Amino acid sequence: MVIRVFVATSSGSTAIRKKQQEVVGFLEANKIDFQELDIAGNEDNRQWMREHVPSEKKPQNGIPLPPQIFNEEGYCGDFESFFSAKEDNSVHSFLGIGTPPDSKEDMESKQVAVLQNGEVPEEEELKIKSANAQV
């Protein structure tokens, strides 16, 4: 599974460049494999991106702006969706990839599972206490 991030390397917009840098920087820092695809210098990339962004996610003019994020051919979202997932510590879920063991996102999902059924396996209880002590 490869995360595909569509960017415009020659964008004149500072806001777009910052958003692209934030997405790419986060993926690099978290060692998430991804492919950066330029829509400014490659018409095929631009056309593919425009065709695969769902119509309900396109702006009023119909032309989605970078960065746009896909998992292979599955649409994940735009920068705003990515940012929300980042704030919620759910980027791995947003990207459709597994969470690294003992990551904050993994611990939070285990806490939710525990809260839903009310039972805490002893090994999970120790991991949760350890994770909470680190936060």
C-alpha positions, 0 to 999 in steps of 0.5 A: 500500500502506497500513500500518494500525495499530489502536490504542485511543486511550482505553486505560486500560493504560499498557503498551498506550499505550507499545506503540502510541506506539512503533509509531506513533513508529517509522513516523513517524520512518522516514516510512512511510505508515500509517493509525492506526485507533481501536478504542476509538471505532469499533466497525467498526474493532474488529470488523474487527481482531478478525476479521482477526487470525489465530486462532493469533495471538489470545490465549487469551481470543480478543480481540487487544489493540492495537496490531495491524499490517496491510498493507492487509488482510494481517496483519503482526503484533502489538507483539511481532512488530514489536519483534522485526523492529525489533531484527533491522533487518527492519521493512520486510520485516515490513511487506511493503514495500520497503526504502529504498535504502542503508538498513541493512536493504537493506545487510544483505539485500545482504550475505546475498545476497553470502554465499550465492553468494560473488560480490561485484559491485564496486559492491555491494562498495563500498556494503557497505564504505561502510555498514559504515564508517558503523556 
